[in-house]
Amino acid sequence: MRRTVVAPLLLSLALIVLAGCNSSSAPPTNARSGTGIFVSDFHFNPLADSTLAARLVAALPAQWDAIFSSSTSTAGTAYTSYGNDTNFPLLQSALTAMQQRAPNPDVVIISGDFLVHEFQMLFDEETTVADHSPAAYAAFVNKTEAYLAMKLSQTFPHAQIIPALGNVDSACGSAVPSTTLDFVYAGSGFLNAFSAAWNPAVNRFGGAPDFQATFATGGYYATAFPIDPQARLIVLDTQPWSGAYDDACGPGGTNLGTTELAWLRVQFAQARSFGQRVWLLGHIPPGISTPGTTGPSSAIPVAPFYSDAYATQLYALFAQYRDILTFGIFAHEHNDDFRVARDSSGKLIFGMKLVPSITPLHGNNPAFVQFTYDASAGAVTNASTWYLTNTSTASTKTPGVWALEYDFDGTYGQTAMDSNGVANAVTAIMTQSSAQAAFTRYYPSANAAAEFSTFSTYGCALGNLTMTDYNSCASSR
């Protein structure tokens, strides 16, 4: 019989004290252990089999499974190949694998990027679709997001599902060139549609009563969650802080990032005043972007993820609230990675897990993370990464085989994947050949052919969030 999570979440609802609330509560008394899933970067492409496009446009999301299953083309039956985004067979296989690994998880945490890259360009190229207007495109994007919310909710009907926005999650439309569509304003229509689609799963146990209202204003929100009943999980929209952000179809100026930063300050201050811890969930992580040193992305320079104006303020905020900042979950790279934030004296502020992707776009194998947690400690006790072993050959006739890649504690000699555990793992990766070899193998989810040549390019990003510190590390190795 499934263990209920209602009581811990309802008790932690009193603790979450979302914006506008001014009461506190005693800590929960029935904390327990449980399981969950970290998953990211689905980058789902509903147009992978272009022969289905017109039928998908005309159908409701609830009818899409039958349409996808009717495909007889290679594009609709073979799993997505390396260098491409997720199609229906890969999506279905990944969800099935997650359910097999964690049949009744308490929480599923998704760190963004639900939609295919260059979605609008793909939509415009569909000759069987009659209407390519911005309104028609936005409607199809919103329908795709609703379909994904439905699929996740059907797969995990008893879990709280907590999504963050990714940098491609937008229905911006043709006002922006396809070359900039990866970092654009999500738009109020998309935010409203997204929040309506995901609200039942996000607020399944009453942990995020203001989700729809808060998310619709800027793509961010806060929620109670079962891993740590004495904490609030602050879910960020990291796109406006990115140096690559394009606001061409948004309101203009820097108001979006500045407004969210002000909201984040209030969240931290409230959490401290009510004796709460803080976890962060977002898509683009703090720190340094390290593209492949060989292959297609090698021309992209190593650079900060966030623009300097925002990074300076955010890192100061992290240091200011280091006493309550507990852990971070991010993604964006498509690789299995970590980040550690330290102050100028080298003292730990907090650790972060960067979740691998479902899409094999960057040459990585699709992967997700199943974890266990101890709510009494408010920590993830261990995390196991599962990956698709036959990406190149899997199809609806030759099903995907998902296998255990590694578990965090056993690989890095830790007892929890918390901030201290991640910091210790990073130290081992930088100083021990065995840990470095493990990290190098697991970074692209066990695909040795993926882009990864110079360890220092990646290794120096693990514990250095600024270019000054990163360059100092790289020059010394």
C-alpha atoms as one frame of an Amber mdcrd trajectory, in Angstrom:
protein
   0.000   0.000   0.000   1.307   3.429  -0.919   2.486   5.601   1.963   0.543
   8.838   2.060   2.346  12.173   1.708  -0.660  14.327   2.487   0.126  14.956
   6.143   3.743  16.071   5.715   2.826  18.398   2.872  -0.145  19.934   4.617
   1.964  20.549   7.693   4.733  22.053   5.607   2.189  24.256   3.875   1.991
  26.220   7.091   5.745  26.585   6.988   6.035  27.614   3.366   4.513  31.050
   4.039   4.205  32.045   0.423   4.256  35.698  -0.571   1.560  37.636   1.200
   1.257  35.180   4.089   2.325  36.292   7.553   1.994  33.329   9.900   4.394
  30.629  11.040   3.952  27.051  12.155   5.655  24.370  14.181   7.784  21.828
  12.301   6.073  18.599  11.204   6.255  15.735  13.675   5.804  12.773  11.284
   8.763  13.215   8.965   9.818  10.075   7.104  11.876   8.676   4.235  10.689
   8.465   0.666  11.597   8.402  -3.005  11.548  10.832  -5.898  12.702  11.569
  -9.441  14.909  14.334 -10.854  14.446  14.710 -14.605  15.190  17.467 -17.080
  15.432  18.638 -20.669  12.816  16.486 -22.355  12.941  18.780 -25.404   9.952
  16.917 -26.773   9.386  17.201 -30.523   5.778  16.357 -31.438   6.640  17.023
 -35.099   9.370  14.377 -35.381   7.080  12.464 -37.755   5.894  15.302 -39.970
   3.122  13.166 -41.478   1.228  13.483 -38.193   1.405  17.289 -37.921  -2.029
  18.223 -39.263  -3.765  15.581 -37.138  -1.966  16.763 -33.998  -2.909  20.379
 -34.653  -6.569  19.401 -34.972  -6.678  17.006 -32.010  -6.889  17.431 -28.263
  -3.848  16.452 -26.147  -5.752  13.432 -24.850  -5.914  12.135 -28.437  -2.208
  12.521 -29.177  -1.051   9.116 -27.890  -3.231   7.339 -30.433  -1.961   9.575
 -33.216   1.692   9.046 -32.292   1.147   5.296 -31.992  -0.271   5.165 -35.532
   3.045   6.212 -37.064   4.686   3.767 -39.443   7.651   5.919 -40.467  11.151
   5.542 -39.061  10.857   9.038 -37.563   7.890   7.876 -35.524   9.037   4.386
 -34.550  12.807   4.554 -34.007  13.999   6.315 -30.862  15.554   9.722 -31.346
  19.131   9.447 -32.569  22.103  11.330 -31.162  22.016  14.971 -32.225  18.219
  15.216 -32.225  15.513  16.027 -29.715  13.069  13.614 -28.056  10.337  11.964
 -30.110   7.313  10.031 -28.855   8.925   6.556 -28.618  11.800   7.933 -26.510
   9.419   9.969 -24.326   7.222   6.938 -23.714  10.222   4.740 -22.920  11.689
   7.287 -20.501   8.427   7.690 -18.599   8.010   3.918 -18.384  11.573   3.527
 -17.099  11.037   6.206 -14.459   7.849   4.512 -13.308   9.628   1.150 -13.084
  12.427   2.628 -10.971  10.063   4.609  -8.721   6.492   3.267  -9.031   5.058
   5.618  -6.417   7.440   8.537  -5.892   6.422  11.274  -3.509   7.803  14.006
  -5.738   8.976  14.469  -9.334  11.183  17.519  -9.849  11.648  18.772 -13.419
  14.335  21.384 -14.028  12.966  22.746 -17.281  13.142  22.623 -21.079  10.066
  20.659 -22.043   9.929  21.757 -25.686  11.992  20.988 -28.786  14.665  23.455
 -29.897  13.655  25.798 -32.736  10.034  24.744 -32.326   8.654  27.624 -34.352
  10.909  26.900 -37.320   9.801  23.259 -37.324   6.165  24.317 -37.129   6.534
  26.792 -39.988   8.120  24.119 -42.183   5.131  21.787 -41.862   3.445  22.032
 -45.262   0.433  20.001 -44.121  -0.440  22.651 -41.532  -2.595  25.395 -43.048
  -2.228  28.116 -40.426   1.296  29.255 -39.481   0.298  32.470 -37.759   1.807
  33.382 -34.382  -1.544  32.610 -32.769  -1.683  29.150 -34.359   1.892  28.443
 -33.324   1.235  29.578 -29.746  -1.838  27.367 -29.567   0.179  24.345 -30.688
   2.962  25.095 -28.203   0.437  25.373 -25.378  -1.184  22.123 -26.506   2.216
  20.408 -26.443   2.865  21.640 -22.916  -0.581  20.455 -21.825   0.175  17.049
 -23.338   3.415  16.758 -21.362   1.671  17.796 -18.137  -0.952  15.139 -18.829
   1.670  12.437 -19.524   3.663  13.150 -16.370   0.502  13.276 -14.267  -0.740
   9.982 -15.702   2.625   8.335 -15.085   2.837   9.612 -11.494  -0.777  10.135
 -10.349   0.116  10.298  -6.647   3.241  12.466  -6.779   3.680  16.167  -6.362
   5.210  17.259  -9.690   7.295  20.428  -9.559   8.304  21.961 -12.930  10.624
  24.865 -13.682  10.750  26.818 -16.940  13.611  26.174 -19.333  15.130  28.544
 -21.853  13.212  27.029 -24.804   9.877  26.932 -22.998   8.138  29.740 -24.831
   5.415  30.443 -27.369   7.047  33.683 -28.401   6.161  33.307 -32.082   7.495
  34.721 -35.303   8.370  38.131 -33.874  11.780  36.689 -32.978  14.244  35.096
 -35.447  14.757  31.359 -35.024  18.412  31.960 -34.132  17.356  33.605 -30.858
  14.396  31.410 -29.987  16.335  29.490 -27.347  16.412  32.338 -24.805  13.234
  34.358 -25.262  10.457  35.766 -23.113   7.885  33.074 -22.343   4.936  35.453
 -22.730   1.871  35.898 -20.557  -0.258  33.588 -22.709   2.237  30.746 -22.342
   2.692  31.344 -18.608  -1.060  31.213 -18.050  -1.444  28.068 -20.142   1.542
  26.407 -18.449   0.275  27.178 -14.957  -3.223  25.922 -15.767  -1.847  22.661
 -17.199   0.494  21.938 -14.298  -1.483  23.345 -11.345  -3.233  20.087 -10.303
   0.097  18.241 -10.063   2.091  21.094  -8.492  -0.560  21.739  -5.852  -1.599
  18.110  -5.464  -1.303  18.229  -1.675  -1.910  21.910  -1.118   1.762  22.852
  -1.016   1.554  25.637  -3.606  -1.845  27.362  -3.309  -0.592  30.488  -5.082
   1.164  28.653  -7.924  -1.073  29.807 -10.757  -1.212  33.429  -9.667   2.517
  33.727  -8.931   3.734  31.731 -11.925   1.604  33.722 -14.352   3.388  36.936
 -13.370   6.916  35.785 -14.217   7.367  32.020 -14.365   8.512  31.583 -10.746
   6.889  30.407  -7.521   7.533  28.765  -4.140   6.154  25.552  -2.761   6.270
  23.120   0.116   7.708  19.746  -0.863   8.153  16.387   0.870  11.964  16.137
   0.839  12.336  18.834   3.464   9.117  19.718   5.328  10.926  22.543   7.151
  11.913  24.272   3.926  10.436  26.110   0.997  11.471  25.170  -2.520  11.929
  28.356  -4.538  11.398  27.659  -8.226  13.178  30.191 -10.428  12.747  31.408
 -13.979  16.454  31.749 -14.750  16.068  32.949 -18.346  15.908  36.719 -17.676
  19.247  36.475 -15.849  21.010  34.797 -18.762  23.523  36.701 -20.831  21.839
  35.212 -23.927  18.315  36.314 -22.992  16.232  37.960 -25.724  13.285  40.095
 -24.672  12.175  40.971 -28.208   8.583  39.843 -27.697   8.459  40.666 -24.002
   7.854  43.967 -22.228  11.380  45.216 -22.896  14.059  46.530 -20.568  15.449
  44.688 -17.567  12.282  44.682 -15.480  11.694  40.927 -15.640  15.024  39.911
 -14.120  15.013  42.770 -11.626  11.452  42.046 -10.530  12.217  38.375  -9.980
  15.354  39.223  -8.028  13.320  41.476  -5.733  10.792  38.668  -5.251  13.628
  36.250  -4.445  14.962  38.608  -1.766  11.533  38.645  -0.131  11.374  34.835
  -0.252  14.755  34.497   1.464  13.879  37.072   4.113  10.543  35.413   4.865
  12.141  31.980   5.085  14.713  33.173   7.594  12.129  34.996   9.697  10.040
  31.827   9.994  12.966  29.512  10.637  12.776  27.786   7.283  15.461  26.375
   5.064  15.568  27.205   1.338  16.105  24.952  -1.659  16.448  26.331  -5.181
  15.144  24.798  -8.408  15.863  26.322 -11.793  17.011  25.561 -15.287  20.153
  27.569 -16.057  22.605  27.070 -13.172  24.861  29.603 -11.499  28.447  29.511
 -12.677  30.274  28.880 -15.917  29.058  27.347 -19.166  31.540  24.811 -20.571
  30.585  23.747 -24.117  32.262  20.801 -25.790  35.946  21.255 -26.504  35.525
  19.126 -29.633  32.622  18.731 -32.039  29.811  21.130 -33.044  29.744  23.195
 -29.838  33.510  23.746 -29.651  33.148  27.184 -31.261  31.034  28.380 -28.328
  33.259  30.166 -25.808  33.461  29.304 -22.140  31.401  32.038 -20.456  29.216
  32.760 -17.412  25.659  31.474 -17.563  24.300  34.681 -16.013  24.996  38.245
 -17.050  27.377  40.015 -14.686  24.737  42.454 -13.454  22.551  39.650 -12.133
  25.293  37.214 -11.144  26.876  39.741  -8.793  23.590  40.333  -6.982  22.621
  36.655  -6.887  25.933  35.451  -5.504  25.825  38.162  -2.832  22.321  37.008
  -1.942  23.467  33.400  -1.684  26.239  34.433   0.695  23.881  36.579   2.758
  21.502  33.654   3.321  24.050  30.860   3.536  22.629  29.854   6.928  19.361
  28.718   5.332  20.356  27.989   1.703  20.384  24.196   1.679  20.657  22.781
  -1.848  20.095  23.543  -5.530  18.748  21.553  -8.489  19.505  22.844 -11.994
  20.226  21.454 -15.479  20.549  23.068 -18.954  23.832  21.401 -19.944  22.169
  18.060 -20.788  25.008  16.423 -18.844  25.335  14.850 -15.398  27.173  17.512
 -13.436  27.585  19.416 -10.167  28.265  22.949  -8.975  29.548  24.223  -5.651
  29.195  27.812  -4.440  31.828  29.084  -2.007  32.619  32.504  -0.582  35.858
  34.417  -1.153  37.514  32.544   1.710  36.597  29.169   0.240  33.869  28.392
   2.758  30.978  26.348   1.402  27.711  28.169   0.706  25.723  25.391  -0.998
  25.989  22.543  -3.471  24.002  21.884  -6.635  23.013  18.892  -8.721  22.820
  19.443 -12.491  20.393  16.852 -13.838  21.140  14.988 -17.100  18.734  15.238
 -20.019  16.245  12.961 -21.710  17.117  14.402 -25.111  20.284  12.947 -26.711
  20.833  16.178 -28.650  24.388  16.742 -27.383  25.519  13.171 -27.984  24.707
  12.104 -24.442  22.596   9.087 -23.619  19.124   9.893 -22.221  19.148   9.682
 -18.422  17.223  10.538 -15.258  17.898  10.369 -11.520  15.944   8.330  -8.982
  16.629   9.349  -5.389  15.815   8.533  -1.799  15.415  11.136   0.916  15.120
  11.499   4.663  12.563  14.144   5.535  13.685  14.259   9.164  17.110  15.412
   7.945  15.697  17.365   5.021  18.178  15.764   2.616  18.552  13.480  -0.386
  20.247  10.393   1.068  21.320   8.867  -2.239  20.743   9.313  -5.958  20.955
   6.719  -8.730  21.296   7.688 -12.371  19.586   5.462 -14.942  20.430   5.742
 -18.634  19.338   4.371 -21.999  21.913   1.775 -23.059  20.797   1.255 -26.669
  20.073   4.770 -27.876  21.321   4.038 -31.397  19.223   0.922 -31.992  16.082
   1.271 -29.861  12.674   1.432 -31.519   9.092   0.433 -30.896  10.082  -3.059
 -32.121  13.381  -3.137 -30.197  12.485  -1.472 -26.885  14.898   0.721 -25.018
  16.962  -0.852 -22.252  17.514   1.407 -19.247  20.223   0.429 -16.775  21.741
   1.723 -13.571  24.718   3.904 -14.436  25.923   4.789 -10.945  24.797   5.792
  -7.488  26.156   8.962  -5.953  27.054   7.663  -2.491  28.814   4.530  -3.702
  30.746   6.308  -6.451  31.955   9.282  -4.435  32.076   7.762  -0.948  29.331
   9.884   0.600  26.325   9.257   2.834  24.001  11.863   1.297  23.716  13.949
  -1.861  23.440  17.162   0.111  25.628  20.276  -0.100  28.443  18.708   1.917
  28.224  15.502  -0.099  28.415  17.350  -3.411  31.293  19.527  -2.162  33.194
  16.432  -1.033  32.525  14.731  -4.369  33.826  17.748  -6.284  36.978  17.773
  -4.167  37.490  14.087  -4.952  36.876  14.661  -8.677  39.509  17.391  -8.741
  42.127  15.494  -6.718  41.614  11.743  -7.226  42.100   9.969 -10.547  39.425
   7.357  -9.833  36.759   9.953  -9.026  37.803  12.021 -12.048  37.514   8.975
 -14.300  34.035   8.248 -12.928  32.906  11.834 -13.452  34.279  11.840 -16.994
  32.398   8.654 -17.827  29.114   9.691 -16.245  29.112  13.312 -17.447  27.642
  12.341 -20.895  25.654   9.469 -19.371  28.096   6.773 -20.436  28.441   7.700
 -24.095  32.180   7.729 -24.711  31.645   9.294 -28.138  30.045  12.426 -26.682
  31.897  15.731 -26.688  34.383  15.615 -23.826  38.095  16.039 -24.372  39.759
  18.354 -21.870  38.886  17.623 -18.249  40.024  21.013 -16.945  37.419  22.719
 -19.152  34.693  20.937 -17.237  36.402  20.292 -13.925  37.222  23.924 -13.230
  33.544  24.816 -13.583  32.588  22.473 -10.733  33.677  24.781  -7.925  34.262
  28.160  -9.563  31.266  30.350 -10.335  33.073  33.428 -11.686  35.319  33.749
 -14.743  38.163  35.042 -12.563  38.110  31.951 -10.367  37.518  29.645 -13.316
  40.453  31.042 -15.300  42.679  30.793 -12.244  41.786  27.115 -11.921  42.204
  26.382 -15.635  45.597  28.069 -15.855  46.919  26.021 -12.953  46.025  22.600
 -14.411
